[in-house]
Amino acid sequence: MTEIPADIRDLLACPRCGGVLRDSRVGGGETLTCDACALVYPVEEGIPVLLAERAQPRTQAEA
């Protein structure tokens, strides 16, 4: 797993609502989760994929 450097992660925000993103793991993969709107964004090879069409609702992503 390639972690996102803290100084970069602190600059990221949810593209849907502007909420704070926190590190999470869903389905064995690294993700970023917005607690404000409950969307989960994938992280691929250490790169956050902050595209609305790639996000999943937290409950669906955890299934």
Order of alpha helices (4+ residues) and beta strands (2+ residues): alpha-beta-beta-beta-beta-beta-alpha
